[in-house]
Amino acid sequence: MKKTNKIHVVVSSDNDTRAAMMKQVIVDLGFARTPSDAAKLIRDTPYDIDFANAYFVFADIYNFRDSNITTQKLYEMAARGFAVVVGVKKLPAEHEFFCTAFYPEDFSRL
């Protein structure tokens, strides 16, 4: 998978499917060798991560409309080349342009 300067968004309403997809994206980006290794890097929300010292952000669930400041910080980190992967239940239309979205159909091998 080619690293783009966009937020990688894993979209699924099912928590287990979203977690499996997120682990595979992290493995494909090269941050882990196996999905179990990737699981150790994933935090529950972006609020659990210290942005000042982070080189990547892997968060299981995020709501783009929840906090504009956090969303802006995630966009800035992605634009600078940091890996940003978040899971969402639904991707708002206004954020589709700035994100690379992954849906369950993209992961037929899971």
C-alpha positions as CSV (number, residue, x, y, z in Angstrom):
1,M,0.0,0.0,0.0
2,K,1.3,3.4,-0.9
3,K,1.4,6.0,1.9
4,T,-0.5,9.1,1.0
5,N,-0.7,12.3,3.0
6,K,-4.3,11.7,3.8
7,I,-6.1,10.2,6.8
8,H,-6.7,6.5,6.3
9,V,-10.3,5.9,7.4
10,V,-11.6,2.4,8.1
11,V,-15.4,2.5,7.7
12,S,-17.6,-0.2,9.3
13,S,-20.5,-0.2,11.7
14,D,-19.4,-3.6,13.1
15,N,-16.7,-3.2,15.8
16,D,-15.0,-6.6,15.1
17,T,-14.9,-6.0,11.3
18,R,-13.5,-2.5,11.8
19,A,-10.8,-3.8,14.1
20,A,-9.8,-6.5,11.7
21,M,-9.7,-4.1,8.8
22,M,-7.7,-1.6,10.8
23,K,-5.1,-4.2,11.8
24,Q,-4.7,-5.2,8.1
25,V,-4.2,-1.5,7.1
26,I,-1.5,-1.1,9.7
27,V,0.2,-4.3,8.5
28,D,0.0,-3.1,4.9
29,L,1.5,0.3,5.8
30,G,4.5,-1.6,7.3
31,F,4.0,-0.6,11.0
32,A,3.5,-4.3,12.1
33,R,4.3,-7.7,10.7
34,T,1.2,-9.5,11.9
35,P,-2.3,-8.3,12.9
36,S,-1.7,-9.3,16.5
37,D,1.3,-6.9,16.5
38,A,-0.9,-4.2,15.0
39,A,-3.4,-4.6,17.7
40,K,-0.8,-3.5,20.3
41,L,-0.5,-0.2,18.5
42,I,-4.2,0.7,18.3
43,R,-5.7,3.0,20.9
44,D,-9.4,3.4,21.6
45,T,-9.6,7.1,20.5
46,P,-7.3,9.8,19.3
47,Y,-7.7,11.5,22.6
48,D,-5.6,8.7,24.2
49,I,-2.6,9.7,22.1
50,D,-0.1,12.5,22.9
51,F,0.0,14.3,19.5
52,A,3.2,16.3,20.4
53,N,5.2,13.1,20.7
54,A,3.4,10.8,18.3
55,Y,4.8,9.6,14.9
56,F,1.6,7.8,14.1
57,V,-2.0,7.8,15.2
58,F,-4.0,4.5,15.2
59,A,-7.4,4.9,16.8
60,D,-10.2,2.4,16.8
61,I,-13.1,4.8,16.8
62,Y,-13.4,8.5,16.0
63,N,-16.2,10.9,15.2
64,F,-15.1,13.7,12.8
65,R,-17.8,16.0,13.9
66,D,-17.0,15.6,17.6
67,S,-14.1,18.0,17.8
68,N,-13.0,20.4,15.0
69,I,-9.6,21.0,16.7
70,T,-8.7,17.3,16.9
71,T,-9.8,16.8,13.3
72,Q,-7.7,19.7,12.2
73,K,-4.7,18.2,14.1
74,L,-5.2,14.8,12.5
75,Y,-5.3,16.5,9.0
76,E,-2.1,18.4,9.8
77,M,-0.3,15.3,11.0
78,A,-1.3,13.4,7.9
79,A,-0.2,16.3,5.6
80,R,3.2,16.2,7.3
81,G,3.6,12.6,6.4
82,F,2.6,10.9,9.7
83,A,0.5,7.8,9.5
84,V,-3.0,8.5,10.7
85,V,-5.5,5.6,10.6
86,V,-8.9,6.0,12.4
87,G,-12.0,3.8,12.5
88,V,-15.4,5.3,12.0
89,K,-18.9,3.9,11.8
90,K,-19.8,6.3,9.0
91,L,-17.7,8.8,7.1
92,P,-19.2,12.3,6.8
93,A,-19.5,13.5,3.2
94,E,-17.5,16.7,3.9
95,H,-14.5,14.7,5.0
96,E,-14.4,12.2,2.1
97,F,-12.1,14.4,-0.1
98,F,-9.3,14.5,2.5
99,C,-9.4,10.8,3.4
100,T,-8.6,7.5,2.0
101,A,-11.6,5.3,2.9
102,F,-11.5,1.5,3.3
103,Y,-14.7,-0.4,3.4
104,P,-15.4,-4.1,4.2
105,E,-15.7,-4.9,0.5
106,D,-12.0,-3.9,0.1
107,F,-11.0,-6.7,2.4
108,S,-12.3,-9.9,0.9
109,R,-9.6,-12.0,2.6
110,L,-10.7,-11.2,6.2
